[in-house]
Amino acid sequence: MNIQSIPSTLPPDHRPLEIIFENNDFLAVSKDAGINTHPTPSYIGRFGTLVNQLIAQVKNFDREQGEDRPGIVHRLDKDTS
């Protein structure tokens, strides 16, 4: 088995992202079908996932901040919108 790690820094993806709801503690977005939620080894060094879009549009999304760090609570499969 060959396990590849995902780089800690990912390129931003500036494609539009529909924000449904946002406050100081919570963000809900509409994920398009056909977009991976998280990067996979085949996406290393590229963009095209929901995480890449969040990095581009949500301040400090890609920074670790202890227990209060931003992250995805519910993961959706690639073909789920």
Secondary structure as UniProt FT lines:
FT   STRAND          18..22
FT   STRAND          27..30
FT   TURN            33..34
FT   HELIX           41..43
FT   TURN            44..45
FT   HELIX           50..57
FT   TURN            59..62
FT   HELIX           66..68
FT   TURN            78..79
//
